[in-house]
Amino acid sequence: MSHGMVYLVGAGPGDPRLLTLRGAELLRDADVVIYDRLAPPALLDLAPGSAERIYAGKKPGSSTLDQEEINDLIVSHAKQGKTVVRLKGGDPFVFGRGGEEALACAREGIPFEIVPGVTSAVAAPAYAGIPLTHRGLAASFAVVTATRREDTLEQLARIGAAVDTIVVLMAAGRLDETCSTLIKSGRPPGEPAALVQWATTSRQRSLVSTLSGLPGEATSAGFGPPATLLVGQVASLAWELAWFGAVGEAEGSETGGNLTS
Ligand SMILES: C[S@@+](CC[C@H](N)C(=O)[O-])C[C@H]1O[C@@H](n2cnc3c(N)ncnc32)[C@H](O)[C@@H]1O
C-alpha cells in the first residue's frame, strides 16, 4: 500500500477563526486528526464525521502521549495510506516540536506539508494591544521560552541585553526567574511588562505591570498557563490600545478581554 500524506497544521492561538484557509481545507479532507490540548476544539467539527479524532494533548509537566508515541502514531496512520492532519496549537514550528514530527515523517519516506499557523507569540500581543515593534519604542523582538533548562536562562539574559521587545512563551510557571534574569541582564526593573492569558479566546485576560512587579501581581491575580509574557516599552501601549472585548470578541464569547492593572 502506498503511503498517505501528513499535514502539520497550525491551529492558531485559540479563536478558531484564526485558522488559515489551507488548514480548513485540509481538515475537511482528513481521515485522521491528531490534535493537541491548545488546538481549538471547535476546529474538530470541520473534519468529516467519519474521521478518527485522536487526542495527543499535553499539559505543562505531563503528557497524555510522549513525543515518540505521537511520532509513531502519525507515521503508522500514514503508512496505512491515510490522510493525517496533525493539528497543533499556534504555529507548528514555534516551540511546537513540529520539526521532530516532520523529521519522523521524512525519515520514514512519508510525504508531508507544513501549514503555518498564527502563533501565540504574535496573537497574544495583537489581542492585548501591544505592537511588537513601534517607531521610537522598539525596532526588534525575540521569541524565547522559559522552560526549565539552565541554558534557556543564560540565553534569556543574552537576548535581554540585545533586543527591544521580548516575547516569552511557557512563562506562567516561571515568572519570578524570568523577570529577575532580565533585570540582571540590565533591563530596568520599572520597564513595562505584560502577561496575556488565553489570548484570543473568551477567557483572555491581560495584566500590565513592570518587570519587577509583574510576578507578584500575576500570582495574586491567579494567572496560569497558557500565558505569554511581553517585556519592553511597547507593553505600556496596552493602556491605550487594548481593544479585545471593547470592539471585538471571539465568536460565542460571553465576556471580552479585560485589562487588569
Ligand atoms: C508549547 S508552546 C506552543 C506554542 C505554539 N506552537 C504557538 O506557536 O503559539 C505553549 C505556549 O504558548 C503560549 N500560548 C499558547 N496559546 C496561548 C494563548 N491562547 N494565550 C497566551 N499564550 C498562549 C503559552 O506561553 C504556552 O505556554
The ligand as an SDF file (V2000), in Angstrom:
LIG
                    3D

 27 29  0  0  0  0  0  0  0  0999 V2000
    4.2750   24.5220   23.8160 C   0  0  0  0  0  0  0  0  0  0  0  0
    4.1080   26.2420   23.4650 S   0  0  0  0  0  0  0  0  0  0  0  0
    3.3580   26.1380   21.8870 C   0  0  0  0  0  0  0  0  0  0  0  0
    3.3980   27.4320   21.1240 C   0  0  0  0  0  0  0  0  0  0  0  0
    2.6400   27.3580   19.8160 C   0  0  0  0  0  0  0  0  0  0  0  0
    3.2790   26.4580   18.8750 N   0  0  0  0  0  0  0  0  0  0  0  0
    2.4690   28.7240   19.1740 C   0  0  0  0  0  0  0  0  0  0  0  0
    3.0330   28.9850   18.1030 O   0  0  0  0  0  0  0  0  0  0  0  0
    1.7310   29.5450   19.7590 O   0  0  0  0  0  0  0  0  0  0  0  0
    2.7610   26.6790   24.5100 C   0  0  0  0  0  0  0  0  0  0  0  0
    2.8610   28.1140   24.9830 C   0  0  0  0  0  0  0  0  0  0  0  0
    2.3340   29.0080   24.0100 O   0  0  0  0  0  0  0  0  0  0  0  0
    1.7380   30.1030   24.6470 C   0  0  0  0  0  0  0  0  0  0  0  0
    0.3010   30.1180   24.2980 N   0  0  0  0  0  0  0  0  0  0  0  0
   -0.3650   29.2280   23.5560 C   0  0  0  0  0  0  0  0  0  0  0  0
   -1.6490   29.5930   23.4140 N   0  0  0  0  0  0  0  0  0  0  0  0
   -1.7910   30.7610   24.0930 C   0  0  0  0  0  0  0  0  0  0  0  0
   -2.8660   31.6560   24.3090 C   0  0  0  0  0  0  0  0  0  0  0  0
   -4.0750   31.4240   23.8080 N   0  0  0  0  0  0  0  0  0  0  0  0
   -2.6410   32.7690   25.0550 N   0  0  0  0  0  0  0  0  0  0  0  0
   -1.4190   33.0380   25.5490 C   0  0  0  0  0  0  0  0  0  0  0  0
   -0.3690   32.2390   25.3700 N   0  0  0  0  0  0  0  0  0  0  0  0
   -0.5420   31.1110   24.6450 C   0  0  0  0  0  0  0  0  0  0  0  0
    1.9200   29.9280   26.1480 C   0  0  0  0  0  0  0  0  0  0  0  0
    3.1140   30.5920   26.5170 O   0  0  0  0  0  0  0  0  0  0  0  0
    2.0730   28.4170   26.2380 C   0  0  0  0  0  0  0  0  0  0  0  0
    2.7630   28.0470   27.4110 O   0  0  0  0  0  0  0  0  0  0  0  0
  1  2  1  0
  2  3  1  0
  2 10  1  0
  3  4  1  0
  4  5  1  0
  5  6  1  0
  5  7  1  0
  7  8  2  0
  7  9  1  0
 10 11  1  0
 11 12  1  0
 11 26  1  0
 12 13  1  0
 13 14  1  0
 13 24  1  0
 14 15  1  0
 14 23  1  0
 15 16  2  0
 16 17  1  0
 17 18  1  0
 17 23  2  0
 18 19  1  0
 18 20  2  0
 20 21  1  0
 21 22  2  0
 22 23  1  0
 24 25  1  0
 24 26  1  0
 26 27  1  0
M  CHG  2   2   1   9  -1
M  END
$$$$
